[in-house]
Amino acid sequence: MSNNLGNNLNQIVFSARAVMFDQGELAQLTYGAFDIAARSMQEMEQDEVEVTFPVGYNPDRTPMSSTRKYRKDQLLSKYQFLAYHQLSVNAIVQLVTIVETMLGDVLRAVIARYPQKLGGKRTLSIQAVLESTSLEEVHMRATDTLLNELSYKSPSEFAEVFDQLLSINLLKCPAFHRYMEVKATRDIFIHNRGVANDVYVRKAGTHARVKSGMGLPADVQYFLESYEYCLQIADWLEDELHSHWHSSEYEDRKAPQLEFPLNPTSIPNQEDAPA
């Protein structure tokens, strides 16, 4: 990365947005693959399909396989579940990870440039200090400790610390409030098998989609909406970071490209051209 903090921060957000685009593309390609497999199966003449899949791993590093016969309607049902539910859940997990990483990397980059933002009250173990080979490494370890602490906080709590350190209030971004619900949904699918609880309702706030005890829907439409919210956060954050730390790369991308229209009347006629 360059020595220009503004450009470094812009590269972080730009790269995160590119990964989001990749995630959207991969989700669509995977959905298309499920559709092709389902149509191919419907065209098969046999009523049963034999599928072999791994169930373990042998000491000699070869897969332990099992074979099962499915009726066509059973296998089609599983493909539909994968395409319309599991694909969306997995993609949402990836989206939240991308946003979390982007925000964490932005914090890390700013603190690396201004370590005094860590404050004088932050503690670090004596062992960590002694194992460090430079003051910069001490700052890095302290930053890692802070980011680890923030990973356990809710998005609203994270936004509060983010604002304290960078003077950028994520809660002013409308899409971030939607993201809070998306992250709460991600947590529920990881920790509670997709069934909403009181923690989900509290974290999702006014954007909670179901009541406690109800299953959370996660279809393709919800993934697309979540995808758009995450892109909007990246766009908003890019503008905010540029207003705090000027980025020439940001300005170059935003500047309109000059166009020089070709005017036929300005081209000399071949016959009028000097010999």
N, C-alpha and C positions, 0 to 999 in steps of 0.2 A: 504494500500500500504506500501511497505518497505521504509526505510530511504534512499535507494540508488536511486538517481535521474535517473540514466541511466535505471535501471530496471523499475521505475515508467513510464518513457516515453515509454519504449518498451512495457509495458503492455497496454498503451493507444492505440498505433498503432496496436498491436496484437489483441486487442478487437475490434477495428474498422474494421479490416480486416475480423474478424469472422462475424461481423454484415453484411458486404458486401456479404460474402458467403451465409448467411441466406437469404439476399434479392434476390440473384440470384436463390436460391432454391425455395423460395416462388413464384417468378415470373414464374418459370417453372411449378410448381405445379398448379398455377392459370390458366396458359395457357392450361395445360392438362385438367383441370376441364371444361373450356369453350369448349374444343374440344369434351369432353365426352357429355356435355349437347347438343351441336349442333348435334352430330351424333344420340343421343337418340331422339331428336326432329324430325330429318329427317325420322326416322323409325316409327314415330307415324302415325296412320291411319287418324285421324281427321285433317282437314285443318286449324282449329283455335285452339288457346291455350289461356286459361284464366289464367291471372297472377294477384295476389293480392300483393300490395306493400304499405308501409306507406307513407302518405302525410302530417302528422302532429302528434301532441301529445296532448292528452286530459288532463284537469286539474287533473283527477283521475289517471294519470300516465299510461294510456293505449294508445296504438298507434291508430291513426286515419288512417284507411285503405281505399284504393280505388282498384277497380277491373277493369281490362281492357282486352278485347279480342284482340289478335294479330293473323294475318295470319302467317302461318309458315315462309313464306319468309321474313316478317317484323321482326320477332323475330330472325331469323337466321342472318339478316343484323345487328341487334343490338349486337348479340354475336360476330360477326366478328369485329365490331367496338371496342368492349371491348377488344377482344383478340389481335388484330393487332395494335391498336392505344392507347386506354385509359390505358391499362395495362402498356405499355411502358412509357407513360407520368408519371403515378403514380410512377413507379419504378425509373425513372430518378430523380423525386423530392426527393425520399428517398435517392438515392445515393449521391446527392449534400448535403443533410442534414447530412449524415454520415461523409463526408469529411470535411464539415464546423465544425462539432462538434469535430472531431479528431484534426484538426489544432488549434481550440480554446482551447481544453483541454491541448494540448502540451504547448501552450503559458502560460496558467494558471499555469501549474506545474512548469515551469521554473521560472516564475516571483515570485511564492510563495517561491521558494528557493533563488532567487536573487531579492528581491524587489527594489533594487537600479536601476534595469533596467527600472523601470517606469520613471526615470528621476526626476529632481527637479522642472520642470515647469508644471507638471500635477496638475490640480486643483481638489478639492473635496469640496462639500458644507459643511458649518459649521454644519448643521443638521446631515449629514452623519458621520462626525467626532464625534460629541457629542453622537450619538446613538451607536457608536462602543464601545465594552467593552475591547478591547485590540488593541495593535499596529498591530497585525496580521490581525485583522478584518478590520482595516483601509486599510491595503494593499489589502485585499480581495475586499473591496468595490471599491478601485481605479482600480483594475484589471477588475472587472465587468464593470466599466465605459468604460475602454479601449476596451474591447471585444465588448461592445454594439456599440461603435463608428466604430469599424472595420467591424461589420456586415453590415454596409451601404456602405462600400467601394467595388470597383470592385476587382476581383481576383488579378490583377496586382498591385493595390494600397495596397491590403492586403499583397501581397508577399514582397513589399518594406518594410513595417513595420516589418514583420516577420523576414526579413534579418537584419534589424537594431537591433532587440532585441535578436535574436538567432544566428546571423551570419550564417544563412542557407538560401541560395537563391533558393526559389522554382522555379524561372524562369529558373534555370539550369536543371530542370526535364522536359524532352520532353513531358511526359504525362500531366504535369500541364497545358501546353499550350492548349492541347486538352480539358482538364477539363474546361478551361476558356470558351470555346464554349458551353460545356455541361451546365455549370451554366447559361450562357446567354440564352440558350434554355429553361431551367427551369423557368427563370424569365419571359420569353415571354409567356409561357403557363399559368403562374400564373396571370400575369398583363395585357396581351394583347391578350388573347384567341388564342394563337398559331400563330399570325400573326407577322412576323418580322418587326422591325422598325429600325430607325437610331441608337438607343441605342444598339440594338442587334448587328448590323453590327460593331459598334465601339468596343463593348466588346469582340466579337468573333474574331476580327482581321482577320488575313489571313486564319483562319479556318472557317469563316462564310460560311454557306451552301446555303443560299439563299440571294437575295437582299431585301432591305426594301420594305414592302408592300406585300411580298409573304408569303404563309403559310409554316410553318416549318414542314417538315416530321418527324415523330417520330414512326418508326416501330420497330419490334422486333430486326432487325439487328442493328439499331442505339443503342438500349438499350444495346445489348451485347458488342458493341464497347465501349460505355460509361462505362460499368461495368469493362471492361478490363483496361481502362485508370485509373479508380479510384483505382483498385488493384495495378497498377504500381506505383501510387503516394505513396500508403502505403508502398510498398517494398522499394522505393527510400528513403522515409523519415526515415524508420527504419534504413537503413544503415547510413544515414547522422547523425541521432541523436546518434547512437552508436559511431561514430567517434568523437563526441563532448563530450558525457557523456557515459562512458563505462558501458555496461550492461552485467552482467554475464549470465542472462537469454537468451539474444540474442546469446551469444557465445555458450551456451549449445545447443541451437536449431540448430545453424549452424554447430557445430562440427560433423564430420562424425562419425557414430556409428561403433565401432569396431566389427568386425565379426571374429569368431573363427571357421574356417572350420573343419568339422569332417573328420578326416583322418582315414579310416578303418585300415591302417597298423599300426597306433599308439595304437590300442586297442589289448591287449593281447588275444591270442587265448584261448578259454575255456580249451582246452586240455593241453596247455602249462602253465596254471596258477598253482602256487604252491598249494599244497594240504593244 
